[in-house]
Amino acid sequence: MAKCQKITMGHVKQIDCDGAGKETCSKYKIQGFPTLKIFKDGVESADYKGQRSSDGIVKYMRGKAGPSSKELKTAAEFEKFTGSSEYVILGLFSAEDSALAKDFQKLADAMNEDYRFAHSYSKEVHAKSKYENNVVIYQPKQLHNKFDPKERVYEGSASLTEMKTWVNDNIHGFAGLRTSGNANQFKKPLVVAYYAVDYVKNPKGTNYWRNRVMKVAKKLKDAGNTVYFAVSSKDDFSHELSEYGLTAGDTPVVAARDAKDQKFVMKDTFSMDTLEKFVNSLLAGELKPYLKSEPVPESNDAPVKVVVAETFDEIVNDKTKDVLIEFYAPWCGHCKSLAPKYDELAEKLADEKDIVIAKMDATANDVPAQYSVRGFPTLYFAPKNKKDTPVTYDGGREVKEFIKYLAKEATDPLSGYDRDGKKKKKEEL
């Protein structure tokens, strides 16, 4: 069943694009599934681009619906807000019109989809917090440790840019708890240890391994290295472990992504020594990136060319050819419906030497970062001279519609079709 989620302020509605909601999905040009859209006061507001988890959706929509920063007026409100299970950022000011207070409000407006913000002008709150005219990050109690301060105080100037940098660099400490709801908050290069992370049922065991990660992180950061660390639940991130070809057992397994989003896997058994060695090799550029890929096909003579991760550069990034590529999932019903039409398209264009019709199983191969695949099928057109900026194909899914698009957008004119997609007469060939 193909589904589109309609998120209104305070409500989540589900639409079956194969059934009763088919007309609605057509109206809003729903192509991939699942698709999530935000509506405000009954009017389409934006596509949902946040994390696809319950925590992520709640945080994202909370930021859209309420004030970006909550005013705290009493000590009790302060204790309740800072005693939550989330990181919170609190601005404590003596005057509402101070430069720091004004930039703090801008900071909350810019980052409230990711973090919880509050502010206070109350002397009662200042006395309880022991801060005034400061911006403070409060760490959740469950994450308190001997390496990170429980509270981090901003010491820079009243500058939005500087405060944003400070928050991003410091909020998660030496090794933050990375969840499905906050995964986008962690900067790269990022090193993640995956194991049985559970602060509810097993906080002692969780901290046993996290403390070892933090010790290495502190040593490397104190030495001046720019690298970030996190711990993640092996169960919550089983899909990610699969992407790295890893299986977590009783001890953590470690993987990393560099600033270019390349993936790296630590092959040695976890210890503080092996973790430090792995990170030093990562920073020195000595590691070979990990690539998840199906085997290269022994033959690739069919009209639709099969692409795997190892042949992506060779086929899709070939600067002598335009490429239309479909990213699909084997279980996707819409992909199966498209398959015969896609095969027919490739057969009709088989004699076009400058265009390749290709497909790739996005569940079994790494997809380059510039190809954002959020549903199936997803199609991109990569012109021969614009391989770094492929274009999402949002046109119709009939053969004639594909041909009309390619005839118009092809870098060089097609030999068998004019620019309007009409087949040329034989004498014109």
N, C-alpha and C positions, 0 to 999 in steps of 0.2 A: 504494500500500500504506500503510495507516494503522499507525503505529508508536508504541509507548510504550517509553521507556527505563527500565529498572529498575536503579538504581545502588545496589549494596551496598558495604559497606566493603571496598574492594580489588577489586571486580569491577563490570563494566558488562554488563548483559544487555539484549537487544532483544526485544520482544514484538510479534508481528504481530496487531493487533487485528481484522483482517479474516479471519485464518486460524485457526491452532491456538491462538492466545492470546485468542480472542474472549471466552471465559468469564472469564478472568483480568481482562481489561480491564473487563468488565461489573461484576465484583466490586469493583473499585476506582474505579468510576464515572468512567472515562476518557471525556471528551466531545470535547476538541480534540486536534489532532495537530500536531507531536509533543508528548507529555507526558512529563516526567521526574520520577520519584519516587525517594526515598532510603529504603533498607531497612537496618536495623541488627539483626544477629543474626536475620535472617529475618522481622523484624517491620517493617511500614511505619513509618518515622520522620517523614518530612516530604516535602512537595513541593520539588523542586529549584528554587530561585529565583535562582541565580547566572547568570553570563555563559554564553551558549551557544556557547562556543568550546573547543577542546581545552585551551588555557592556563587559561581561566576555570574549567573543570570541575576541572582538576588542583588549582588553588589552593583552590577551594572545598572539595573533598573532603580535601585535605591538612589544612586547618584543622579539619575535622570528625574526622579519624581520629587525628592525633598530638597531642603536647603543644602548647599555644599558644605557648610560648617554649622554645627549645633552650638548654640550659646549655653554655657553652663553658669548657673546663678548661685548654686549652693555647694557646700562641701560634699553633701550626699550625692549630688549629681556628678561631681568630679570623681568620687570614688567608684560610682557605678560605671561611668564611661571608661575610666582607665583600668577598671578591673575586668574588662571583657576578654574574650579569647582571641581578639584581633589586635594587631598593631594599631595604635592611634596616634594622631599628631595633634598636639594641643598648642594653641596660641594664647599666651597670658599677657594682657596689656592693661596699662593704667588708663589709656585714652583710646577711644575708638578711631580717632582721626590721626593717630601716629603713623609714620611712614611704614613701620614694620607691620602694624595691624592691617593697613591697606594692602600691602603686598602679600600678607598671609591669606587674606580673602581671595586674592587672585590665584594664589597657590592652591587653595581649596577648590576653587572653580575649575582649575586645570586638571587636578588629580583626584577628585572625589569619586571617580568611577573605580579607582584602585584602592584607595585608603579611606579610613574614617577620620574626619576632622572635627574639632570643636575649638571654641574660643571662649574667653571669659574676661570680663572687666571687674569682676567681683573681688573685693579685698578678702572675703572669706575663702574664696577659692585660691587666691594668691597665697594666703597664709597656710592653707592645707598642702598646697603643692610645693611651697617654698620657692616659687619662681614668680617673677614679675618682669614684663617686657622681654619675654623669651619665647622661643618656639621649641617645643620638646617632643621627642619621640618616646612613647611609652611601650616597652616590650611586654607582651602577654606574660602573665605569671608562670604559665606552664613552660615557657621557653627560657626562664631565667637560668643563667649559668655563670661559671667563674671566669669566662673569657670576655663576655660582652657586658657593658654597663646596662643596668635595668632602664636607665633613662639617658637619652642622648640629647644634648642641648646645642642648639644652633648658635654659632659664634661669629657668623659672617655679617655682612651688611644687609640693609633692607633692599634686597634685590631678588626679584622673582626667579631669574635665571639661576642665581647662586643657590637659592633655597631648593629649587627643583633638583639640581645636581646633588645637593647635600642629602635630600630625602632618598633619591635613587641609590646613592652610594652607601648609605648607612642604615636604612630601615631594617634590613634583615641580618645585620651583624656579620659575624665571621662565617657562619653557615646557617642560613635560614631554613625554616620549614617550608618546603615548596609543595604546594597542593594544586589540585586541578583548578581551583579558583583563583590562585595568585601566580601561576606559572609565568605569565607574561610580565611580571614585575622584575624578574631577575635578569641582570645585565650579563653580557658575554665579554670575554670567554667565561663560560660557566662549567663548573665541575660538580657533578651530582653523584651522591652515594645512595643507592637504592637498597632498602632492606625492610624489615618488619617494623616500620615506623608507626607507633600507636601511643599517643599521649593520654589516651583514656584508659586502656586496659594494661598497658605496659610502659609507663613513663620511665622507669628505671632502666629497662633494656634499651629503650629508644635513646636515652641520654648516654648510655655506655658507648655506643658507636658514634653518636653525634659529637661527643666531647673529643674523640680521637680525630674526627674530621676537623673540628675547630682548632685543635692544637696545631695541626699542619697548616691550616689556613692562616692562623695568626703568625706563624713563623714566616711563611712566604710573603704575606702582606707587609709585615714589619720589615722585611728585606727590600721593600719597594716594588714588589711585583703587582701588576694590575690583573687580578683574576678574582672570580667570585665563586663561592661554594654554596651548596645546598644539600639537604637530605630529603628524600621522597619515599613514600610508601611503595613497596614493590607491587602491592596489590592494586593500588589506585593508578599506578603507571605501568601496568602490565603491557599495554599497547606500546608504550615508549621502549620498554625493555625489548619487545619484539623487534622494534625498529633498529635496535643495536645488536640483535642476535644474542641477547644475554638472558640468562636464567638465574634469578637470585635464590640463594639458599639460606643457610644459617648465618653467613657472613655477608657484608655488603658487597655489591658489585658496583663498579664505577664507570661512568661515561662522561663525555664532555662535548661541548660545542664551542668552536672558536668564534672570533668576531665576524668571520665570513659564513657562519652557520654550518661549517663542515663538522662532521661527527667523528669522534674518536672514542676508542674503547680500551680500558685498562685490562690487560690479559692476565696479569699476576694476581695471586690471591691477596685479598685486602690486608694491609697493615699500614701503620703510619709511614714506614719507610717506603713501601711500594707506592703509596699514594703520593708522597713527596717526589719520588723519582718520576712518576707518570706526569705530574703537573709541570715539573721542570722541563721534561722532554717536550711537552705540549707547548710551553712558552718559548722554547728554543726552536720550534719548527721542525723537530726531529721525528715526529710521528706521521705515519701514513693514514689519511682519512679513511674511515669505515664507510663502505658503500653497500647498502642493501640492494641486491639485484638478483633477478631470475637469471638462469643460465642463458648465454647468448644462443639464439636459435641456430641450429645447424644449417638451415636454409631459410631464406627470407624472400621467396620469389612471388608470393601472392601480391595482388594489387595493393592491399592494405599492408604496409610495412609494420612489423612488430618491433617495438622499441623496448629495451630493458635499460636499467640504469647504466650499465657498462657501455651501452652503445648510444646513449642519449646525445653525447657530443658529436659522435660520428654521423648520426642521422638527422637529428633535429637542429643541431647547431651548425650544420653544413651551410656555409655562406654562399654556396653556388645555387641553392634551391630554397624556394618557399615551402613551408611545411604547415599542413593542417593536422593537428594531433588531438586525438580523443583520449582523455584519461577516464578509465572505467573501473568498475568493480565486478568481479565474476558473478556476484549474487544480485546485481542491480537489474531489476525488471526493465527499466527504461533503457538501459544499455543494450539489453537483449533485443528490445524492439527496434533500436536504432541500427543494430548490426547489419541486417540485410540491405538497408538503404545506404549505409556507409560503404559496404562492399560494392554496391552498384555504382556509387560515386567514384570509387577508386578505379573500377573497370572502365567507366566512361572517360576518365582522365589518364588512363594508362599510357597513352602516347604523348602526354605533356611532359617534356623532359625537365622542365624547371619547377615542377610542383610534386611534392610527396604527400600522400595521404597515409597517416600513421596512427597507431594506437598503442596505449601502454596501460598495463594493469597497475593502477596507483596503490593497490593494497599490497603488492609484492615487490615494489621497487621504490627507491628514493626518488622523489620528485624535486627538481631544482626549485630554489626559493622564489624565483620570479614567476613561477607557475602556481598560483594559489588555488588549490583544489579543496573546496568545502562541501561539494556534493557530486553526485554522479548522474549522468555523464557530464564532464566539464571539457569543453573544447577550446583550443587556442590556435590562433594563426600566427606563425612566426615567419615574417618576411626575411628574405636572404640578407638584407642589409640592416635588419633591426632585431637581431637575435637576443639582445639584452632586454628588449621591451616588447615581448609578445603581446598580442591583442586577444582579449577574451572574445570568443565567438558567441554572440547572443542571437543569431538569426534563426530562421526556421530549420526544421529537421527533415524536410523533404529534399530529394536529390536535386530538383531544379532550383531550390533555394540555396543549397550549397554551391551549385555551379554559378548561379548569378552573383553570389558574394565573391567567390574566388576569381571570377572573370573581371570583376570590378577592382578588387584589391590586389591582384597579382602584380608583382614587381614588373614583370615583362608580360606583354600580351599573350594570351593563350593562342595556340596554333589552331585549335578546333572551334573556338567560341569567340564572339566579339565581346566588347566590354560590357554589354548589356546581358550577357549570358546566353545569347542566341547562337545556335549552332551555325557555323559558316557553311555556305554551299560548297560543293566539291570543287567547283572551278575557282573558288577563292583560296583553296588550300594550296 
